[in-house]
Amino acid sequence: MLVREDMTWDEVRLEEKGGVFHVHIYKKRKDLECSLVIKNETTRVYRLKDTVTDEIYDLVDFAEMDRMFEENGIIFRNRRGLHKEVRRYIDFSIT
């Protein structure tokens, strides 16, 4: 999933060719060309920078994140708490 700074997200397909990441956003039928800022292979979190607009995106493997939340007993009662925990997970993974 591609997560933006305002915590909206879209399902994407990611391809890497020669150090350049090509991101296809399914719902918007839009393609992005990005460069890698930082990544964490263990948690599968990537921070990418759009080469055209300089916008920063975080790519997160939600299955891996969900597994970590379940193993640690993190339960959400409302969507607001979920957004905060997702942002905390991303920031912790890439720092």
Buried (B, 14 or more C-beta within 10 A) or exposed (E): BBBEEEBEBBEBEBEEEEEEBEBBBEEEEEEBEBEBEEBBEEBBBBBBBBEEEEEEBBBBBBEBBEEEBEEEEBEEEEEEEBBEBBBEBBEEBBE
